[in-house]
Structures are given as structure tokens and as C-alpha cells.
Amino acid sequence: MAKRRFKNKKVRYVAIGAAITTGAAVATVLLPSANAAEEKTPEQIMKLCERTKVLNGKNQSLEDFGGHGIAGPTFESDTCDFVETKKLEFFDGPTEKVSIDFPNCEPNATKPTKAEFKWTATVGQGEGKYTATQQGAGGGLFGALSGSWLKHKGTTDITVDTVTAGDSETIDVPVGKVLHMEFTPKMQRMTGEWRVKINANPGSFAVNPTPEQNYSAPEVVEGPVVLAGAAGAPGIADGEPKPVLTDC
């Protein structure tokens, strides 16, 4: 009887060992799914986009983002494209005073006086939600958006930091009034998302296979509407200049 009990006990040990082995096999099968594309923050996605091989259809070099074939950083994704998800919007920017005051406040003044002056307005180009005006040698992600801007009427290269508008004018200032000029720039807003792709890797003897990975990050970019300059000159900011009169 004792031998029989011992023998049964041995069988149970074998069964437990088989269950453990089976569990290990199941765990091994589940490992590839654990390596699937993990969630990334928009900032991490933008880094993958900035260091991509092909940005908005244009091949990049490592030098475009400060990379190096030996010292790094190297390419971190295969493609990155900006896709518009909403129609381009136009709106008025903030109004600013763009000239000094021209008073006609003399106690014995009886008629309007002419104010002759030049006014200049500088409009900041702005930045995107995640992209900056200058990133790397090629203008980076913000520069890559210039092609998208150019598809729309009244827009131009957005890699410049600022655009200006100005004019020379002569305006009558009524008695008892102070004149100054204000300028309201015309602005535009482009809404879309950056879509990053990392191709699947079939793996090799020393490298595990990885599936294709896709990420996206929303983007909103605002900048001034820019009119074409004359004879190849830089474009000027579009907007509405307005003389403003106040009491002395």
C-alpha cells in the first residue's frame, strides 16, 4: 500500500510540472502582443516625426535634425505626414497701435492739420501646438508645413519668424483731436494631425520581429495671411490699417 501511495504522489508531481510547463508555453505565446505599439505622448510622437526618414513626402538626411551616422541620433521612424482634418480658417488677429500720436490740440487751432507719417506693423508668425518655427537645418516640422500653406490662396512660406506691413499716409487731423494708426492683421488657422509610421520588421537571428506601428498627434498651426511681395520682395502681412481719433 505504501508503494502505491508513493507512486500516486509521484504522478501528481508530474502533473503539476506539466501544468507549469504549459503555463510557460502560454506566456511565450503572449509575448509578441506585449510588444505591440505602446501609447505615446504627443511630444514623443513629434520626436518620431522630426527624426523620420521621409517628412511630408521629402527624404530627410540625418543632418536635418542634428543626427549623425555614428554618434546619433538616427532615424526613429519611416514616414511622417501632416494631414489636414479641417478646412482652413481665417480670422482677425489682435489690433495694435502702430504709430505715434499726432495731435491737433493747440488752443488757437481753427482748422485741421495734416499728419504725414510712415507706419509699420510687425506680425509674429506664430507656432503650432507642438511645432516651432525653426527646428534643425531644414526648418523642421514647421518648415514642412509650408507646402500645405501654399495650397491655400493668400499664403506663403511660414518658416520666417515675422512678417511686416506698412505704408506712408497723409491724413487730416481735426481740431481738438489726436490721431494714431492701428493695424488688425488677417490670420489663418490650419488644423490637422501628424501621422507617423514605423514599418514592420521581420526580424533576424538576433533581432525579434516587430509589427508595423502607427501614431498620430493633433496639430493646430496659426499664422498671418501673407501677400506676395513686389518683384520678388518678401511677402507682406495682410490686414486692415485704420486711423483712430481721440480727444485731446
C-alpha positions in Angstrom: 0.0 0.0 0.0 2.8 2.4 0.9 4.4 1.9 -2.5 1.1 2.6 -4.2 0.6 5.8 -2.3 4.1 7.0 -3.2 3.6 6.1 -6.8 0.4 8.1 -6.9 2.1 11.1 -5.3 4.8 10.9 -7.9 2.2 11.1 -10.7 0.7 14.2 -9.1 4.1 15.9 -9.1 4.5 15.1 -12.8 1.0 16.6 -13.5 2.0 19.8 -11.6 5.2 20.0 -13.6 3.2 19.7 -16.8 0.8 22.4 -15.8 3.7 24.8 -15.0 5.3 24.0 -18.4 2.0 24.6 -20.2 1.7 27.9 -18.4 5.2 28.9 -19.5 4.3 28.0 -23.1 1.2 30.2 -22.9 3.2 33.1 -21.6 5.6 32.7 -24.5 2.8 32.9 -27.0 1.5 36.1 -25.4 4.9 37.9 -25.6 4.5 39.3 -29.1 1.3 41.1 -28.3 3.0 42.7 -25.3 5.5 44.1 -27.8 2.8 45.8 -29.9 2.8 49.6 -30.4 2.5 51.2 -27.0 0.8 54.5 -26.2 3.0 57.6 -26.8 2.6 61.2 -25.8 2.2 63.8 -28.5 5.7 65.1 -27.6 7.1 61.6 -28.2 5.2 61.3 -31.5 6.5 64.7 -32.6 10.1 63.5 -31.9 9.5 60.4 -34.1 8.1 62.7 -36.7 11.0 65.2 -36.6 13.5 62.3 -36.9 11.7 60.5 -39.7 13.3 59.3 -43.0 10.5 60.8 -45.1 8.8 64.0 -43.9 5.7 65.1 -45.8 7.0 63.2 -48.9 10.5 64.6 -48.8 13.5 62.5 -47.9 15.5 63.7 -44.9 19.1 63.5 -44.1 20.4 62.9 -40.5 21.8 66.4 -40.6 18.4 67.9 -40.9 17.7 67.2 -37.2 21.3 67.2 -35.9 21.8 63.4 -36.4 24.9 61.5 -37.2 25.5 58.1 -38.7 27.8 57.1 -35.9 27.2 59.4 -32.9 23.4 59.6 -33.4 20.6 60.4 -33.2 19.5 58.3 -36.1 16.2 57.9 -37.9 13.4 56.9 -35.5 10.5 56.4 -37.9 10.0 55.7 -41.6 7.4 58.3 -42.6 5.6 61.3 -41.1 2.9 63.2 -42.9 0.7 66.2 -42.0 -3.0 65.6 -42.9 -5.5 68.4 -42.8 -8.6 67.4 -40.9 -10.5 70.7 -41.1 -11.0 73.5 -43.7 -8.5 76.4 -43.4 -10.0 79.1 -41.2 -9.4 82.9 -41.5 -9.9 85.3 -38.6 -8.8 88.8 -37.4 -5.7 88.9 -35.2 -5.2 91.3 -32.3 -5.4 95.0 -33.1 -2.3 97.0 -32.3 -1.3 100.6 -32.3 1.4 101.1 -35.0 2.2 104.8 -35.0 3.0 107.7 -32.6 0.2 110.2 -31.7 -0.4 113.2 -34.0 -2.2 115.9 -32.0 -4.1 119.0 -33.2 -4.6 120.4 -29.8 -3.2 124.0 -29.9 -5.6 126.4 -28.0 -5.8 128.7 -31.0 -6.2 126.0 -33.7 -9.1 126.7 -36.1 -8.6 124.2 -38.9 -7.5 120.6 -39.5 -3.7 119.9 -39.7 -2.1 117.4 -42.0 -0.3 114.5 -40.4 2.3 112.9 -42.7 3.9 109.8 -41.3 5.0 106.2 -42.0 3.5 103.4 -40.0 4.9 99.8 -39.7 3.3 96.7 -38.2 5.1 93.5 -37.4 3.1 90.3 -37.1 4.6 87.3 -35.4 4.5 84.1 -37.5 3.3 82.1 -34.5 3.9 78.4 -33.8 2.0 75.2 -33.9 0.7 73.3 -30.9 3.8 71.1 -30.9 6.0 72.6 -33.6 8.3 75.6 -33.6 9.2 78.0 -36.3 12.8 76.7 -36.5 13.9 73.1 -35.9 17.1 71.9 -37.4 18.8 72.7 -40.6 15.8 72.1 -42.9 13.3 74.2 -40.9 11.9 71.1 -39.2 8.3 70.3 -38.9 7.1 73.9 -39.2 9.0 74.3 -42.4 7.5 71.1 -43.7 4.1 72.7 -43.3 4.9 75.4 -45.9 3.7 73.1 -48.7 0.4 72.8 -47.0 0.1 76.6 -46.6 0.9 77.1 -50.2 -2.1 75.1 -51.3 -4.3 77.9 -50.0 -4.7 81.3 -51.6 -3.0 84.3 -49.9 -0.4 82.3 -48.0 3.3 81.8 -48.4 6.4 80.3 -46.7 5.9 80.1 -42.9 9.4 79.4 -41.9 10.1 83.1 -41.3 9.7 84.4 -37.8 7.8 87.6 -38.6 6.2 89.5 -41.5 5.6 93.2 -41.7 3.1 95.7 -43.2 3.5 99.4 -43.6 2.6 102.5 -45.6 3.1 106.2 -45.9 0.0 108.3 -45.4 -1.2 111.8 -45.1 -4.3 112.3 -43.0 -6.2 115.4 -41.8 -6.4 115.7 -38.0 -9.5 117.7 -36.9 -9.2 120.4 -34.3 -9.2 119.1 -30.8 -8.3 115.5 -31.8 -5.3 113.2 -31.6 -4.7 110.8 -34.4 -2.8 107.4 -34.4 -2.9 104.4 -36.7 -3.9 100.9 -35.7 -3.5 97.6 -37.6 -5.5 94.4 -37.5 -3.7 91.5 -39.2 -5.6 88.8 -41.1 -4.8 85.4 -39.6 -5.2 81.8 -40.7 -5.5 78.6 -38.8 -4.7 75.1 -40.1 -6.0 72.1 -38.2 -4.8 68.6 -38.8 -2.6 65.8 -37.4 0.8 64.4 -37.9 0.7 60.7 -38.8 3.9 58.7 -38.1 4.6 55.2 -39.3 7.3 52.7 -38.3 7.5 49.8 -40.8 7.2 46.2 -39.6 10.5 44.4 -39.0 10.5 40.7 -40.0 13.4 40.2 -37.5 16.6 38.2 -37.9 18.7 35.7 -36.0 19.5 38.3 -33.3 16.5 40.6 -33.6 12.9 39.8 -32.7 10.3 40.7 -35.3 8.1 43.8 -34.6 4.7 44.7 -36.1 4.0 47.9 -38.0 3.5 50.9 -35.7 1.3 53.9 -36.4 0.9 57.0 -34.3 -0.9 60.3 -34.7 -0.8 63.7 -32.9 -3.2 66.6 -33.4 -1.8 69.9 -34.6 -3.2 73.4 -34.8 -1.0 76.0 -36.6 -1.8 79.7 -36.8 0.0 82.4 -38.8 -0.6 85.6 -40.6 -2.0 85.8 -44.2 0.9 87.0 -46.3 0.5 88.8 -49.6 3.1 88.3 -52.3 5.8 91.0 -52.4 6.5 93.0 -55.5 9.3 91.9 -57.8 10.4 89.0 -55.6 10.5 91.1 -52.4 9.4 89.3 -49.1 5.7 89.0 -48.7 3.9 91.5 -46.5 1.3 90.9 -43.8 -2.3 91.3 -45.0 -4.6 93.3 -42.7 -6.7 96.4 -42.1 -5.0 99.7 -41.2 -7.3 102.2 -39.5 -6.8 105.8 -38.3 -8.1 106.3 -34.8 -9.1 109.7 -33.4 -9.3 110.5 -29.7 -10.0 113.8 -27.9 -7.1 116.0 -26.7 
